Amino acid sequence: MAYGLRTDFQGKLFPGSMALLALADELREVRTICHCGRKATMVVRLDGDGKVVREGAQVDVGGNEKYVSYCRRHWEERIRKG
Ligand SMILES: [Zn+2]
C-alpha cells in the first residue's frame, strides 16, 4: 500500500506518482473539496506573500500556508490571476 499526491503545483505528474499509477492494482482517492464545493484535483503553491508560484522545484515541502487545493476551473483562474 502506498499513497501520495498525483500531480504537482504545475499540474504535472510526479515521477513517483507516474510509477504508482502504472503499477497500482487498485486506486482509492482521498477527496479534497475546492472552496466552490467541487472536487479539488489541483493545487497551487504560494510564496511568502500569498502569491501564486508558477515555476520552481517540483518538490517543496511546506505546511498549509504554502499550498491551496482547487477544482480545475478555479486552479486555472488562480494560475492566470496570480
Ligand atoms: Zn472550485
PDB file of the backbone (N, CA, C, O) and the ligand in Angstrom, with CONECT records:
HET     ZN  A 101       1
ATOM      1  N   MET A   1       0.851  -1.184   0.000  1.00  0.00           N
ATOM      2  CA  MET A   1       0.000   0.000   0.000  1.00  0.00           C
ATOM      3  C   MET A   1       0.892   1.240   0.000  1.00  0.00           C
ATOM      4  O   MET A   1       1.872   1.313   0.742  1.00  0.00           O
ATOM      5  N   ALA A   2       0.550   2.185  -0.817  1.00  0.00           N
ATOM      6  CA  ALA A   2       1.299   3.436  -0.888  1.00  0.00           C
ATOM      7  C   ALA A   2       0.322   4.564  -1.144  1.00  0.00           C
ATOM      8  O   ALA A   2      -0.772   4.341  -1.662  1.00  0.00           O
ATOM      9  N   TYR A   3       0.710   5.755  -0.789  1.00  0.00           N
ATOM     10  CA  TYR A   3      -0.156   6.887  -1.083  1.00  0.00           C
ATOM     11  C   TYR A   3       0.686   8.117  -1.379  1.00  0.00           C
ATOM     12  O   TYR A   3       1.862   8.183  -1.020  1.00  0.00           O
ATOM     13  N   GLY A   4       0.070   9.090  -2.039  1.00  0.00           N
ATOM     14  CA  GLY A   4       0.781  10.321  -2.338  1.00  0.00           C
ATOM     15  C   GLY A   4      -0.048  11.217  -3.233  1.00  0.00           C
ATOM     16  O   GLY A   4      -1.177  10.898  -3.606  1.00  0.00           O
ATOM     17  N   LEU A   5       0.540  12.331  -3.559  1.00  0.00           N
ATOM     18  CA  LEU A   5      -0.107  13.289  -4.447  1.00  0.00           C
ATOM     19  C   LEU A   5       0.032  12.821  -5.887  1.00  0.00           C
ATOM     20  O   LEU A   5       1.040  12.219  -6.259  1.00  0.00           O
ATOM     21  N   ARG A   6      -0.967  13.095  -6.682  1.00  0.00           N
ATOM     22  CA  ARG A   6      -0.908  12.703  -8.090  1.00  0.00           C
ATOM     23  C   ARG A   6      -0.081  13.694  -8.899  1.00  0.00           C
ATOM     24  O   ARG A   6       0.808  13.307  -9.658  1.00  0.00           O
ATOM     25  N   THR A   7      -0.387  14.980  -8.726  1.00  0.00           N
ATOM     26  CA  THR A   7       0.290  15.996  -9.541  1.00  0.00           C
ATOM     27  C   THR A   7       0.880  17.099  -8.675  1.00  0.00           C
ATOM     28  O   THR A   7       0.512  17.264  -7.512  1.00  0.00           O
ATOM     29  N   ASP A   8       1.807  17.853  -9.268  1.00  0.00           N
ATOM     30  CA  ASP A   8       2.469  18.937  -8.548  1.00  0.00           C
ATOM     31  C   ASP A   8       1.720  20.266  -8.746  1.00  0.00           C
ATOM     32  O   ASP A   8       0.612  20.287  -9.282  1.00  0.00           O
ATOM     33  N   PHE A   9       2.331  21.358  -8.312  1.00  0.00           N
ATOM     34  CA  PHE A   9       1.679  22.673  -8.368  1.00  0.00           C
ATOM     35  C   PHE A   9       1.514  23.190  -9.795  1.00  0.00           C
ATOM     36  O   PHE A   9       0.807  24.170 -10.029  1.00  0.00           O
ATOM     37  N   GLN A  10       2.184  22.511 -10.766  1.00  0.00           N
ATOM     38  CA  GLN A  10       2.013  22.883 -12.173  1.00  0.00           C
ATOM     39  C   GLN A  10       1.078  21.913 -12.898  1.00  0.00           C
ATOM     40  O   GLN A  10       0.897  22.004 -14.112  1.00  0.00           O
ATOM     41  N   GLY A  11       0.493  20.995 -12.149  1.00  0.00           N
ATOM     42  CA  GLY A  11      -0.413  20.026 -12.750  1.00  0.00           C
ATOM     43  C   GLY A  11       0.296  18.883 -13.440  1.00  0.00           C
ATOM     44  O   GLY A  11      -0.309  18.162 -14.233  1.00  0.00           O
ATOM     45  N   LYS A  12       1.591  18.708 -13.143  1.00  0.00           N
ATOM     46  CA  LYS A  12       2.370  17.627 -13.770  1.00  0.00           C
ATOM     47  C   LYS A  12       2.542  16.473 -12.797  1.00  0.00           C
ATOM     48  O   LYS A  12       2.653  16.670 -11.587  1.00  0.00           O
ATOM     49  N   LEU A  13       2.562  15.264 -13.348  1.00  0.00           N
ATOM     50  CA  LEU A  13       2.763  14.080 -12.523  1.00  0.00           C
ATOM     51  C   LEU A  13       4.144  14.101 -11.872  1.00  0.00           C
ATOM     52  O   LEU A  13       5.122  14.543 -12.475  1.00  0.00           O
ATOM     53  N   PHE A  14       4.206  13.620 -10.640  1.00  0.00           N
ATOM     54  CA  PHE A  14       5.496  13.339 -10.013  1.00  0.00           C
ATOM     55  C   PHE A  14       5.998  12.026 -10.622  1.00  0.00           C
ATOM     56  O   PHE A  14       5.185  11.175 -10.981  1.00  0.00           O
ATOM     57  N   PRO A  15       7.319  11.841 -10.746  1.00  0.00           N
ATOM     58  CA  PRO A  15       7.823  10.547 -11.240  1.00  0.00           C
ATOM     59  C   PRO A  15       7.288   9.386 -10.408  1.00  0.00           C
ATOM     60  O   PRO A  15       6.944   8.335 -10.949  1.00  0.00           O
ATOM     61  N   GLY A  16       7.219   9.577  -9.092  1.00  0.00           N
ATOM     62  CA  GLY A  16       6.724   8.522  -8.218  1.00  0.00           C
ATOM     63  C   GLY A  16       5.247   8.228  -8.458  1.00  0.00           C
ATOM     64  O   GLY A  16       4.834   7.068  -8.457  1.00  0.00           O
ATOM     65  N   SER A  17       4.457   9.270  -8.661  1.00  0.00           N
ATOM     66  CA  SER A  17       3.030   9.043  -8.892  1.00  0.00           C
ATOM     67  C   SER A  17       2.801   8.400 -10.253  1.00  0.00           C
ATOM     68  O   SER A  17       1.861   7.623 -10.422  1.00  0.00           O
ATOM     69  N   MET A  18       3.662   8.722 -11.233  1.00  0.00           N
ATOM     70  CA  MET A  18       3.553   8.102 -12.541  1.00  0.00           C
ATOM     71  C   MET A  18       3.760   6.587 -12.416  1.00  0.00           C
ATOM     72  O   MET A  18       3.020   5.796 -13.002  1.00  0.00           O
ATOM     73  N   ALA A  19       4.774   6.202 -11.644  1.00  0.00           N
ATOM     74  CA  ALA A  19       5.052   4.779 -11.443  1.00  0.00           C
ATOM     75  C   ALA A  19       3.922   4.108 -10.673  1.00  0.00           C
ATOM     76  O   ALA A  19       3.500   3.005 -11.019  1.00  0.00           O
ATOM     77  N   LEU A  20       3.432   4.773  -9.631  1.00  0.00           N
ATOM     78  CA  LEU A  20       2.357   4.181  -8.834  1.00  0.00           C
ATOM     79  C   LEU A  20       1.085   4.009  -9.662  1.00  0.00           C
ATOM     80  O   LEU A  20       0.405   2.988  -9.553  1.00  0.00           O
ATOM     81  N   LEU A  21       0.765   4.994 -10.482  1.00  0.00           N
ATOM     82  CA  LEU A  21      -0.433   4.893 -11.321  1.00  0.00           C
ATOM     83  C   LEU A  21      -0.296   3.734 -12.306  1.00  0.00           C
ATOM     84  O   LEU A  21      -1.272   3.053 -12.623  1.00  0.00           O
ATOM     85  N   ALA A  22       0.936   3.520 -12.785  1.00  0.00           N
ATOM     86  CA  ALA A  22       1.166   2.435 -13.736  1.00  0.00           C
ATOM     87  C   ALA A  22       1.083   1.068 -13.071  1.00  0.00           C
ATOM     88  O   ALA A  22       0.634   0.101 -13.687  1.00  0.00           O
ATOM     89  N   LEU A  23       1.509   0.985 -11.824  1.00  0.00           N
ATOM     90  CA  LEU A  23       1.609  -0.310 -11.147  1.00  0.00           C
ATOM     91  C   LEU A  23       0.384  -0.686 -10.325  1.00  0.00           C
ATOM     92  O   LEU A  23       0.158  -1.866 -10.059  1.00  0.00           O
ATOM     93  N   ALA A  24      -0.399   0.290  -9.924  1.00  0.00           N
ATOM     94  CA  ALA A  24      -1.462   0.030  -8.951  1.00  0.00           C
ATOM     95  C   ALA A  24      -2.522  -0.928  -9.479  1.00  0.00           C
ATOM     96  O   ALA A  24      -2.999  -0.789 -10.605  1.00  0.00           O
ATOM     97  N   ASP A  25      -2.880  -1.897  -8.652  1.00  0.00           N
ATOM     98  CA  ASP A  25      -3.999  -2.784  -8.975  1.00  0.00           C
ATOM     99  C   ASP A  25      -5.314  -2.110  -8.599  1.00  0.00           C
ATOM    100  O   ASP A  25      -6.354  -2.367  -9.205  1.00  0.00           O
ATOM    101  N   GLU A  26      -5.252  -1.258  -7.604  1.00  0.00           N
ATOM    102  CA  GLU A  26      -6.464  -0.596  -7.122  1.00  0.00           C
ATOM    103  C   GLU A  26      -6.105   0.830  -6.716  1.00  0.00           C
ATOM    104  O   GLU A  26      -5.059   1.061  -6.110  1.00  0.00           O
ATOM    105  N   LEU A  27      -6.964   1.776  -7.048  1.00  0.00           N
ATOM    106  CA  LEU A  27      -6.742   3.171  -6.670  1.00  0.00           C
ATOM    107  C   LEU A  27      -7.874   3.650  -5.785  1.00  0.00           C
ATOM    108  O   LEU A  27      -9.046   3.412  -6.076  1.00  0.00           O
ATOM    109  N   ARG A  28      -7.528   4.309  -4.730  1.00  0.00           N
ATOM    110  CA  ARG A  28      -8.543   4.947  -3.885  1.00  0.00           C
ATOM    111  C   ARG A  28      -8.188   6.410  -3.778  1.00  0.00           C
ATOM    112  O   ARG A  28      -7.039   6.775  -3.526  1.00  0.00           O
ATOM    113  N   GLU A  29      -9.186   7.235  -3.974  1.00  0.00           N
ATOM    114  CA  GLU A  29      -8.965   8.671  -3.999  1.00  0.00           C
ATOM    115  C   GLU A  29      -9.385   9.296  -2.675  1.00  0.00           C
ATOM    116  O   GLU A  29     -10.494   9.073  -2.190  1.00  0.00           O
ATOM    117  N   VAL A  30      -8.491  10.071  -2.109  1.00  0.00           N
ATOM    118  CA  VAL A  30      -8.845  10.851  -0.931  1.00  0.00           C
ATOM    119  C   VAL A  30      -9.320  12.207  -1.439  1.00  0.00           C
ATOM    120  O   VAL A  30      -8.553  12.954  -2.047  1.00  0.00           O
ATOM    121  N   ARG A  31     -10.565  12.511  -1.191  1.00  0.00           N
ATOM    122  CA  ARG A  31     -11.157  13.724  -1.766  1.00  0.00           C
ATOM    123  C   ARG A  31     -10.863  14.963  -0.948  1.00  0.00           C
ATOM    124  O   ARG A  31     -10.929  14.969   0.281  1.00  0.00           O
ATOM    125  N   THR A  32     -10.539  16.003  -1.677  1.00  0.00           N
ATOM    126  CA  THR A  32     -10.410  17.328  -1.090  1.00  0.00           C
ATOM    127  C   THR A  32     -11.388  18.216  -1.842  1.00  0.00           C
ATOM    128  O   THR A  32     -11.607  18.028  -3.039  1.00  0.00           O
ATOM    129  N   ILE A  33     -11.969  19.166  -1.157  1.00  0.00           N
ATOM    130  CA  ILE A  33     -13.004  19.995  -1.763  1.00  0.00           C
ATOM    131  C   ILE A  33     -12.495  21.413  -1.989  1.00  0.00           C
ATOM    132  O   ILE A  33     -11.887  22.015  -1.104  1.00  0.00           O
ATOM    133  N   CYS A  34     -12.750  21.935  -3.180  1.00  0.00           N
ATOM    134  CA  CYS A  34     -12.447  23.324  -3.515  1.00  0.00           C
ATOM    135  C   CYS A  34     -13.420  24.237  -2.756  1.00  0.00           C
ATOM    136  O   CYS A  34     -14.465  23.780  -2.291  1.00  0.00           O
ATOM    137  N   HIS A  35     -13.081  25.511  -2.634  1.00  0.00           N
ATOM    138  CA  HIS A  35     -13.974  26.442  -1.927  1.00  0.00           C
ATOM    139  C   HIS A  35     -15.364  26.532  -2.564  1.00  0.00           C
ATOM    140  O   HIS A  35     -16.324  26.932  -1.906  1.00  0.00           O
ATOM    141  N   CYS A  36     -15.472  26.158  -3.851  1.00  0.00           N
ATOM    142  CA  CYS A  36     -16.761  26.231  -4.558  1.00  0.00           C
ATOM    143  C   CYS A  36     -17.615  24.984  -4.326  1.00  0.00           C
ATOM    144  O   CYS A  36     -18.784  24.947  -4.709  1.00  0.00           O
ATOM    145  N   GLY A  37     -17.027  23.963  -3.698  1.00  0.00           N
ATOM    146  CA  GLY A  37     -17.778  22.749  -3.422  1.00  0.00           C
ATOM    147  C   GLY A  37     -17.453  21.602  -4.368  1.00  0.00           C
ATOM    148  O   GLY A  37     -17.803  20.455  -4.090  1.00  0.00           O
ATOM    149  N   ARG A  38     -16.786  21.897  -5.488  1.00  0.00           N
ATOM    150  CA  ARG A  38     -16.398  20.824  -6.400  1.00  0.00           C
ATOM    151  C   ARG A  38     -15.192  20.078  -5.840  1.00  0.00           C
ATOM    152  O   ARG A  38     -14.498  20.552  -4.941  1.00  0.00           O
ATOM    153  N   LYS A  39     -14.971  18.899  -6.401  1.00  0.00           N
ATOM    154  CA  LYS A  39     -13.797  18.120  -6.015  1.00  0.00           C
ATOM    155  C   LYS A  39     -12.531  18.869  -6.415  1.00  0.00           C
ATOM    156  O   LYS A  39     -12.404  19.327  -7.551  1.00  0.00           O
ATOM    157  N   ALA A  40     -11.597  18.991  -5.478  1.00  0.00           N
ATOM    158  CA  ALA A  40     -10.333  19.658  -5.768  1.00  0.00           C
ATOM    159  C   ALA A  40      -9.338  18.622  -6.273  1.00  0.00           C
ATOM    160  O   ALA A  40      -9.011  17.664  -5.572  1.00  0.00           O
ATOM    161  N   THR A  41      -8.865  18.824  -7.484  1.00  0.00           N
ATOM    162  CA  THR A  41      -7.902  17.888  -8.076  1.00  0.00           C
ATOM    163  C   THR A  41      -6.557  18.553  -8.335  1.00  0.00           C
ATOM    164  O   THR A  41      -5.595  17.886  -8.716  1.00  0.00           O
ATOM    165  N   MET A  42      -6.488  19.864  -8.130  1.00  0.00           N
ATOM    166  CA  MET A  42      -5.280  20.616  -8.456  1.00  0.00           C
ATOM    167  C   MET A  42      -4.825  21.395  -7.221  1.00  0.00           C
ATOM    168  O   MET A  42      -5.589  21.608  -6.279  1.00  0.00           O
ATOM    169  N   VAL A  43      -3.572  21.809  -7.253  1.00  0.00           N
ATOM    170  CA  VAL A  43      -3.042  22.561  -6.126  1.00  0.00           C
ATOM    171  C   VAL A  43      -2.161  23.699  -6.632  1.00  0.00           C
ATOM    172  O   VAL A  43      -1.435  23.536  -7.612  1.00  0.00           O
ATOM    173  N   VAL A  44      -2.223  24.837  -5.973  1.00  0.00           N
ATOM    174  CA  VAL A  44      -1.290  25.928  -6.283  1.00  0.00           C
ATOM    175  C   VAL A  44      -0.315  26.069  -5.129  1.00  0.00           C
ATOM    176  O   VAL A  44      -0.644  25.793  -3.975  1.00  0.00           O
ATOM    177  N   ARG A  45       0.888  26.503  -5.464  1.00  0.00           N
ATOM    178  CA  ARG A  45       1.906  26.793  -4.448  1.00  0.00           C
ATOM    179  C   ARG A  45       1.954  28.301  -4.267  1.00  0.00           C
ATOM    180  O   ARG A  45       1.934  29.050  -5.243  1.00  0.00           O
ATOM    181  N   LEU A  46       2.017  28.743  -3.023  1.00  0.00           N
ATOM    182  CA  LEU A  46       2.064  30.172  -2.724  1.00  0.00           C
ATOM    183  C   LEU A  46       3.423  30.548  -2.162  1.00  0.00           C
ATOM    184  O   LEU A  46       4.069  29.756  -1.476  1.00  0.00           O
ATOM    185  N   ASP A  47       3.850  31.780  -2.465  1.00  0.00           N
ATOM    186  CA  ASP A  47       5.093  32.272  -1.852  1.00  0.00           C
ATOM    187  C   ASP A  47       4.759  32.897  -0.492  1.00  0.00           C
ATOM    188  O   ASP A  47       3.619  32.820  -0.034  1.00  0.00           O
ATOM    189  N   GLY A  48       5.740  33.504   0.139  1.00  0.00           N
ATOM    190  CA  GLY A  48       5.544  34.061   1.473  1.00  0.00           C
ATOM    191  C   GLY A  48       4.531  35.186   1.531  1.00  0.00           C
ATOM    192  O   GLY A  48       3.996  35.484   2.599  1.00  0.00           O
ATOM    193  N   ASP A  49       4.256  35.829   0.373  1.00  0.00           N
ATOM    194  CA  ASP A  49       3.288  36.923   0.319  1.00  0.00           C
ATOM    195  C   ASP A  49       1.903  36.451  -0.137  1.00  0.00           C
ATOM    196  O   ASP A  49       0.997  37.264  -0.323  1.00  0.00           O
ATOM    197  N   GLY A  50       1.745  35.151  -0.313  1.00  0.00           N
ATOM    198  CA  GLY A  50       0.462  34.613  -0.741  1.00  0.00           C
ATOM    199  C   GLY A  50       0.229  34.686  -2.232  1.00  0.00           C
ATOM    200  O   GLY A  50      -0.896  34.504  -2.696  1.00  0.00           O
ATOM    201  N   LYS A  51       1.302  34.954  -3.003  1.00  0.00           N
ATOM    202  CA  LYS A  51       1.166  34.996  -4.463  1.00  0.00           C
ATOM    203  C   LYS A  51       1.477  33.628  -5.067  1.00  0.00           C
ATOM    204  O   LYS A  51       2.291  32.865  -4.548  1.00  0.00           O
ATOM    205  N   VAL A  52       0.808  33.347  -6.170  1.00  0.00           N
ATOM    206  CA  VAL A  52       0.957  32.050  -6.818  1.00  0.00           C
ATOM    207  C   VAL A  52       2.353  31.897  -7.421  1.00  0.00           C
ATOM    208  O   VAL A  52       2.851  32.794  -8.102  1.00  0.00           O
ATOM    209  N   VAL A  53       2.969  30.754  -7.162  1.00  0.00           N
ATOM    210  CA  VAL A  53       4.271  30.420  -7.733  1.00  0.00           C
ATOM    211  C   VAL A  53       4.031  29.552  -8.965  1.00  0.00           C
ATOM    212  O   VAL A  53       3.346  28.533  -8.884  1.00  0.00           O
ATOM    213  N   ARG A  54       4.594  29.957 -10.107  1.00  0.00           N
ATOM    214  CA  ARG A  54       4.368  29.207 -11.347  1.00  0.00           C
ATOM    215  C   ARG A  54       5.563  28.367 -11.764  1.00  0.00           C
ATOM    216  O   ARG A  54       5.431  27.433 -12.555  1.00  0.00           O
ATOM    217  N   GLU A  55       6.729  28.702 -11.228  1.00  0.00           N
ATOM    218  CA  GLU A  55       7.943  27.959 -11.582  1.00  0.00           C
ATOM    219  C   GLU A  55       8.705  27.609 -10.310  1.00  0.00           C
ATOM    220  O   GLU A  55       8.496  28.200  -9.250  1.00  0.00           O
ATOM    221  N   GLY A  56       9.593  26.634 -10.450  1.00  0.00           N
ATOM    222  CA  GLY A  56      10.412  26.252  -9.311  1.00  0.00           C
ATOM    223  C   GLY A  56      10.541  24.751  -9.222  1.00  0.00           C
ATOM    224  O   GLY A  56      10.033  24.009 -10.063  1.00  0.00           O
ATOM    225  N   ALA A  57      11.237  24.317  -8.178  1.00  0.00           N
ATOM    226  CA  ALA A  57      11.460  22.886  -7.979  1.00  0.00           C
ATOM    227  C   ALA A  57      10.119  22.168  -7.819  1.00  0.00           C
ATOM    228  O   ALA A  57       9.173  22.707  -7.246  1.00  0.00           O
ATOM    229  N   GLN A  58      10.061  20.940  -8.339  1.00  0.00           N
ATOM    230  CA  GLN A  58       8.806  20.195  -8.254  1.00  0.00           C
ATOM    231  C   GLN A  58       8.433  19.894  -6.808  1.00  0.00           C
ATOM    232  O   GLN A  58       7.260  19.938  -6.436  1.00  0.00           O
ATOM    233  N   VAL A  59       9.437  19.590  -6.003  1.00  0.00           N
ATOM    234  CA  VAL A  59       9.176  19.256  -4.596  1.00  0.00           C
ATOM    235  C   VAL A  59       9.608  20.421  -3.715  1.00  0.00           C
ATOM    236  O   VAL A  59      10.752  20.871  -3.780  1.00  0.00           O
ATOM    237  N   ASP A  60       8.695  20.896  -2.902  1.00  0.00           N
ATOM    238  CA  ASP A  60       8.978  21.947  -1.937  1.00  0.00           C
ATOM    239  C   ASP A  60       8.051  21.705  -0.750  1.00  0.00           C
ATOM    240  O   ASP A  60       6.897  22.133  -0.740  1.00  0.00           O
ATOM    241  N   VAL A  61       8.577  21.022   0.227  1.00  0.00           N
ATOM    242  CA  VAL A  61       7.742  20.596   1.350  1.00  0.00           C
ATOM    243  C   VAL A  61       7.338  21.809   2.173  1.00  0.00           C
ATOM    244  O   VAL A  61       8.171  22.647   2.516  1.00  0.00           O
ATOM    245  N   GLY A  62       6.062  21.893   2.484  1.00  0.00           N
ATOM    246  CA  GLY A  62       5.574  23.005   3.284  1.00  0.00           C
ATOM    247  C   GLY A  62       4.262  22.673   3.949  1.00  0.00           C
ATOM    248  O   GLY A  62       3.668  21.624   3.697  1.00  0.00           O
ATOM    249  N   GLY A  63       3.821  23.565   4.790  1.00  0.00           N
ATOM    250  CA  GLY A  63       2.578  23.355   5.516  1.00  0.00           C
ATOM    251  C   GLY A  63       1.387  23.907   4.764  1.00  0.00           C
ATOM    252  O   GLY A  63       1.457  24.168   3.563  1.00  0.00           O
ATOM    253  N   ASN A  64       0.301  24.079   5.479  1.00  0.00           N
ATOM    254  CA  ASN A  64      -0.950  24.538   4.879  1.00  0.00           C
ATOM    255  C   ASN A  64      -0.850  25.924   4.278  1.00  0.00           C
ATOM    256  O   ASN A  64      -1.643  26.283   3.407  1.00  0.00           O
ATOM    257  N   GLU A  65       0.138  26.723   4.743  1.00  0.00           N
ATOM    258  CA  GLU A  65       0.239  28.083   4.235  1.00  0.00           C
ATOM    259  C   GLU A  65       0.849  28.131   2.832  1.00  0.00           C
ATOM    260  O   GLU A  65       0.789  29.164   2.166  1.00  0.00           O
ATOM    261  N   LYS A  66       1.427  27.031   2.388  1.00  0.00           N
ATOM    262  CA  LYS A  66       2.145  27.037   1.110  1.00  0.00           C
ATOM    263  C   LYS A  66       1.348  26.476  -0.060  1.00  0.00           C
ATOM    264  O   LYS A  66       1.667  26.765  -1.214  1.00  0.00           O
ATOM    265  N   TYR A  67       0.322  25.684   0.213  1.00  0.00           N
ATOM    266  CA  TYR A  67      -0.435  25.038  -0.860  1.00  0.00           C
ATOM    267  C   TYR A  67      -1.937  25.219  -0.642  1.00  0.00           C
ATOM    268  O   TYR A  67      -2.428  25.174   0.486  1.00  0.00           O
ATOM    269  N   VAL A  68      -2.656  25.425  -1.755  1.00  0.00           N
ATOM    270  CA  VAL A  68      -4.111  25.523  -1.697  1.00  0.00           C
ATOM    271  C   VAL A  68      -4.690  24.616  -2.783  1.00  0.00           C
ATOM    272  O   VAL A  68      -4.227  24.618  -3.924  1.00  0.00           O
ATOM    273  N   SER A  69      -5.702  23.849  -2.413  1.00  0.00           N
ATOM    274  CA  SER A  69      -6.332  22.920  -3.348  1.00  0.00           C
ATOM    275  C   SER A  69      -7.513  23.578  -4.041  1.00  0.00           C
ATOM    276  O   SER A  69      -8.292  24.295  -3.414  1.00  0.00           O
ATOM    277  N   TYR A  70      -7.639  23.327  -5.343  1.00  0.00           N
ATOM    278  CA  TYR A  70      -8.722  23.887  -6.145  1.00  0.00           C
ATOM    279  C   TYR A  70      -9.263  22.848  -7.120  1.00  0.00           C
ATOM    280  O   TYR A  70      -8.581  21.878  -7.452  1.00  0.00           O
ATOM    281  N   CYS A  71     -10.492  23.061  -7.575  1.00  0.00           N
ATOM    282  CA  CYS A  71     -11.001  22.324  -8.726  1.00  0.00           C
ATOM    283  C   CYS A  71     -10.245  22.873  -9.950  1.00  0.00           C
ATOM    284  O   CYS A  71      -9.580  23.905  -9.866  1.00  0.00           O
ATOM    285  N   ARG A  72     -10.358  22.175 -11.071  1.00  0.00           N
ATOM    286  CA  ARG A  72      -9.586  22.599 -12.238  1.00  0.00           C
ATOM    287  C   ARG A  72      -9.945  24.023 -12.681  1.00  0.00           C
ATOM    288  O   ARG A  72      -9.062  24.802 -13.039  1.00  0.00           O
ATOM    289  N   ARG A  73     -11.210  24.352 -12.658  1.00  0.00           N
ATOM    290  CA  ARG A  73     -11.641  25.681 -13.101  1.00  0.00           C
ATOM    291  C   ARG A  73     -11.015  26.790 -12.254  1.00  0.00           C
ATOM    292  O   ARG A  73     -10.485  27.766 -12.785  1.00  0.00           O
ATOM    293  N   HIS A  74     -11.083  26.629 -10.940  1.00  0.00           N
ATOM    294  CA  HIS A  74     -10.543  27.676 -10.071  1.00  0.00           C
ATOM    295  C   HIS A  74      -9.022  27.655 -10.023  1.00  0.00           C
ATOM    296  O   HIS A  74      -8.390  28.678  -9.761  1.00  0.00           O
ATOM    297  N   TRP A  75      -8.433  26.481 -10.278  1.00  0.00           N
ATOM    298  CA  TRP A  75      -6.960  26.405 -10.378  1.00  0.00           C
ATOM    299  C   TRP A  75      -6.488  27.225 -11.571  1.00  0.00           C
ATOM    300  O   TRP A  75      -5.543  28.006 -11.459  1.00  0.00           O
ATOM    301  N   GLU A  76      -7.152  27.044 -12.721  1.00  0.00           N
ATOM    302  CA  GLU A  76      -6.765  27.791 -13.931  1.00  0.00           C
ATOM    303  C   GLU A  76      -6.971  29.293 -13.722  1.00  0.00           C
ATOM    304  O   GLU A  76      -6.155  30.107 -14.153  1.00  0.00           O
ATOM    305  N   GLU A  77      -8.068  29.645 -13.056  1.00  0.00           N
ATOM    306  CA  GLU A  77      -8.350  31.039 -12.758  1.00  0.00           C
ATOM    307  C   GLU A  77      -7.252  31.628 -11.847  1.00  0.00           C
ATOM    308  O   GLU A  77      -6.767  32.735 -12.080  1.00  0.00           O
ATOM    309  N   ARG A  78      -6.882  30.881 -10.831  1.00  0.00           N
ATOM    310  CA  ARG A  78      -5.872  31.344  -9.871  1.00  0.00           C
ATOM    311  C   ARG A  78      -4.482  31.438 -10.519  1.00  0.00           C
ATOM    312  O   ARG A  78      -3.717  32.360 -10.234  1.00  0.00           O
ATOM    313  N   ILE A  79      -4.170  30.484 -11.382  1.00  0.00           N
ATOM    314  CA  ILE A  79      -2.878  30.500 -12.076  1.00  0.00           C
ATOM    315  C   ILE A  79      -2.789  31.743 -12.979  1.00  0.00           C
ATOM    316  O   ILE A  79      -1.735  32.372 -13.073  1.00  0.00           O
ATOM    317  N   ARG A  80      -3.893  32.085 -13.633  1.00  0.00           N
ATOM    318  CA  ARG A  80      -3.907  33.279 -14.512  1.00  0.00           C
ATOM    319  C   ARG A  80      -3.761  34.561 -13.712  1.00  0.00           C
ATOM    320  O   ARG A  80      -2.993  35.450 -14.081  1.00  0.00           O
ATOM    321  N   LYS A  81      -4.503  34.654 -12.611  1.00  0.00           N
ATOM    322  CA  LYS A  81      -4.528  35.888 -11.815  1.00  0.00           C
ATOM    323  C   LYS A  81      -3.265  36.110 -10.980  1.00  0.00           C
ATOM    324  O   LYS A  81      -2.797  37.240 -10.836  1.00  0.00           O
ATOM    325  N   GLY A  82      -2.728  35.043 -10.441  1.00  0.00           N
ATOM    326  CA  GLY A  82      -1.515  35.138  -9.631  1.00  0.00           C
ATOM    327  C   GLY A  82      -1.757  35.210  -8.168  1.00  0.00           C
ATOM    328  O   GLY A  82      -0.808  35.292  -7.388  1.00  0.00           O
TER     329      GLY A  82
HETATM  330 ZN    ZN A 101     -13.683  25.460  -7.491  1.00  0.00          ZN2+
END
